[in-house]
Amino acid sequence: MVFSHRMAALAAVVVIPLGIAATSYALTDSPESPKVPPKVELESGSPSSTPTSTASPTATPTPSDEVVSRPPVSDDDDDDDGPGDDG
């Protein structure tokens, strides 16, 4: 009698989680692959990629073409005061 109770408990411990996992797997949907549109259209107000007029050599560069210098490097951390400095 004790043996059958142990077998029932062991079966419940194994079968119930497997049943839950199998049910969960069976009920999940497989995701559809993303659909790519055949043609992408931009807004009508966006600038065209080809220039309509000839650019002069002295024209101001666009922000993406602008070169910005790096800021000067400064050592502001106090971590390297030396050994024995706790304060």
PyMOL commands that set and color helices and strands:
alter all, ss='L'
color gray80, all
select helices_A, chain A and resi 2-27
alter helices_A, ss='H'
color red, helices_A
deselect
rebuild
show_as cartoon
